[in-house]
């Protein structure tokens, strides 16, 4: 039987004091004014007694408890979902309004960068493009005249070399323009600009912002870090002895920080080598929606070694009395003498294996797992109240 701590004993003392104010079993009145006799397996509490007993309801869940591997790890993100943004030709930051944590979509403007070199590149491109047009026409004309034996082969070769050189230079300048974010097809003599927009290459949120207005940024400076947290995975560290127990497709549950919310994942890949510290890595894809999950977070994970799933409850939901195991289930809410009451039924179960704070329970025949509301917290208080105060109808 679970041994209560000092705080719990104080709560139980107050709870029993409330019970003393209730009449003995059989003295309660039902809705018709007749005496109500509660079955031996029923406990009823008023609203204030429920709060004092800290009763909370939940449901029975299917889990794998037979063989579970406890591991630690961190939340990570695939390289394709992590972007480091730089400015290939550098420049001065003319405008930005973003801060870490902002959400951005692919193509959104992160900052406006200004540099005199941008003007020079655009000018060179336009001049070279115009020369290329003339050289292309000249090349076609010389080729036709050569066929008619008007021009010599040497003249045609000279025109061809000049045409190809201009073509190569034009293509190179196009690539430079695209590198700094300028569309060559849209560039004309009347829209040359000293500024370019630095845009986001992926959709996600800003992990780091390393710019401010007026700052000069070099080609190698990291200006923004963007993370797409829609497809996160776990990088788990396992001991060498567990290498044979983990395989692709195994399910696992994990928790972040000190939270009680449970998240789901599945092993997607296992390491092929063991590190010097006799550990190896396994990688798991997060399968449940986790809005508070961020890259770099520390996790505690429980890998289900077997697919065999059993009916379970939190271990605190199961109490022992006279060498038998019981759980409490919600029965109904009712009213007696104008006061609201809640009834709970004491159901005998058989305990199985335990692990990770949960216990396997074997339920009696006819028990409805889907519809049952089970007391998952406060079960010991209900048991103690029943033992010390008997029936609780007022």
C-alpha positions, 0 to 999 in steps of 0.5 A: 500500500502506498505510504502517505507523506506529511502533506497528504496526511494533513489533507486526509485529516481535513478530508475526514473532518469533512466526512464526520459532518456527514451522516452514517451510511444509510441516512442519506436521502434520495431525490424522493426523500427516501433513505438512500443505501449506497452499495459497498463499492460506491464512494460519494463526495461533495464538490468541496471534498473532491477539491480537497482530495485533488481528484482528477479524471482520465482514461485508460490508455494502450501502451507497451510496458513490457520492454522499454529502453530509456534514452536521452537526446536532443531535438534536431532539424534536417539540413534542408530545413535549416538555412544560414543566410549571407550576402554574397557580395556584401554591402550596407544594411539599409533596412530590416525590421525582423527580430529573432522568433519572427515567422517568415515565408520563402521569398519574404524580404529579410533585409535591404542591402546597398552597395555601389558594386551592384550598380557597376554589375548592372551597368556592365551587364546592360552594356555587354548585353547590348554589345552581344546583340550587335555581335550576334547580328554581325556573326550571322551576317558574316556567316552568310557572306562567307557561304557566298564566298564574300568574306574570308574564313579568317574574318568569320573566325574573328567575328565568331570569337568576339561573339562567343566571348560576349556571350560568355561574359553576358552569361557570367554577369547574369549569374552574378545578378542572380547571386545578389538577387536581381532578375536579369530579364527584368533589368533595363536601363531605367531601373538600375538600383544600388539596393537589392532585397535579401530574401528568405530561402525557406519557410520557418522562423528566425533563430538568429538576426545578426544585422542592424541598419547601417551595418556593413556585412561581408560575404562571409557574415551570417546575417540570419539563421532560419529554422523550419520546425515543421519536420523535426527529428530526434537525435538519440544517444544509446549505449552499445549494449542496446544496439541490437534492441533498436531498429527502424520503425520502432515507436517511442514516446518522449518528453521535453524539459520538465513537461508532462505532455507526451509526444510521439516519434518513430525510429527512422534510422540507426547509427552504423558505428559506435563512438569512442565513448561506447555509444551510438546514435539513433534518429527518430521522426516526430509524428505528433503535433508539438507546437512547443518543440524547438531545435536544441531542446533536451528530451527524455525518450522511451523506446518501445521494444515490443509492439505488444500493447496493454491497458494502462493507467498512471501508477498512482491511479491503482490502490491496494486494499486487503491485498487486492488492487482497485481503481476508481471510476466516475459513476454519476453526478446527483443532487441530495437535499439541494447539494450536488454530489459525485459518485465513484465506483471502486473496481477491482483489477489485477496489476501487471508490469509497471514502467515509466510511471504507468502500470498495466491493469487487467480489467473485469469482464464487461468493463468499457475501456472506451467510455470509462472515466477513471480517477488518475489522481487522488485515488489514495485519498478516495480509498482513505476517505472510504476506510476512515469515514465510511459512506459519505452521504449528507 
